[in-house]
Amino acid sequence: MPADAPFGVSAISTDERAHPPLMHRVRRHLTGETLDDAVTTVNPCFAGKAELKKAVDEYLAQDCPKNPNCTAGGLYGWPMNSWCVSKVTDMSYLFFKMRTLDENITSWDVSSVTNMERMFYKAIKFNGDVSQWNVSSVTNMARMFSETAFNGDLSRWNVAGVTDMSFMFYGAFVFEGGNLSRWNVSAVTTMQAMFSVAKAFNGDISAWNVSGVTDMTGMFFVTESFNVDISRWDVPNVARMTNMFLRSEAFNDDISGWNISKLTRAGAMFNLATSFNQNLCSWADKFPYGRDSTDIFQASNCTSTSDPVRDRGGPFCASDCPTSSPTTASPTRVRQQGGNDEDYNAVRSLVPSPRFQVLVLGGLCCTYIILSRIWINRQLENSHDRMHLSRRV
């Protein structure tokens, strides 16, 4: 209770924000304030999203940002920056499609908020300063700044608890980076289309820990400026990279060292990436060949824009991925059916591939290597067997 409070008020609850109607009556009785004065002086805390959403809708519908005498301003406080939102846990869709919104809400206490999904989605003029917000409780930021004019500094945000950043800056055309280099994104599982169509984005995210992410579909789709070194990213859990760099016109980073062991979908991953030309042959053994990974390099700057073929182990953009230098395999015992241990032949071949098959040829078992030229040096007792084996191989 303030030291100069009128005598007798201390006998009543001192939590003005928790019991605004009662305290307003006491204040008016003891000080002679009008109702409007009391409401304006003491802004009650909104109990939850429904109350806050109703206030926001009325405030903006009455053009209160330009009119301090509006009815909503008298009811909820003016300006909006003075509102008490500390009890609100859900701000999803709060300013959804409010196309004229450019309100100052710098001082809002959002420390209790867990959900900011689509908070400013399609508020196309919004570029407010939210740099000081405490977002440490937030878990969902999906589409938060999608299709806005936002280009603010978010370097101080603690996003360690966020799991969903999908479409977070989608269509934020002027967003350049927001100083996100120190963000702890280790809890994030989906970054689908996170910077998609953020045409000006080129922020330093090289040191991000993305090891928990499973979905990077369209993450940099139509990012015309992005060319940050993300070669050190650890992506062992990412299953979907479809359209990841589609029309990412400036990107040309060497990501050949990425661990794609869990990748299942890579369709159109570098399609129309008109600067990209890197050797990704190191991906050959783990790449998910098939219908979910077609058109991967189409219309890109790659030396070869053909889809990789499993049996060829390539091509992968800047290289056709030729097989390694031939080496001589160790002799393999081939035993003739019905023979003894001494009756064997040494089979020697050049080994460009680790793929093997076994053929049974007229009672003979012969190991050979597919996709390679095979020399069989076999001691046969008669020319008939030699010709028979040659025809079959």
ABEGO torsion letter per residue (X at the ends): XBAABBBGAAABBABAAABAAAAAAAAAAAAGBBAAAAAAABBBBBABAAAAAAAAAAAAAAGAAABAABAAAAAAEOBAAABBAAABABABGAABGBAABABBAAABBAAABABABGAABGBAABABBAAABBAAABABABGAABGBABABBAAABBAAABABABGAABGBAABAGGGAAABBAAABABABGAABGBAABABBAAABBAAABABABGAABGBAABBBBAAABBAAABABABGAABGBAABABBAAABBAAABABABGAABGBAABBBBAAAAAAABBBEAAABGAABGBABABABBBBAAAGOBBGABAGBBBBBBBBBBBBBBBBGBBAABBBBBBBBBABABBBBBBBGGBBBBBBBGBBBBBBBBBABAAAAAAAAAAX
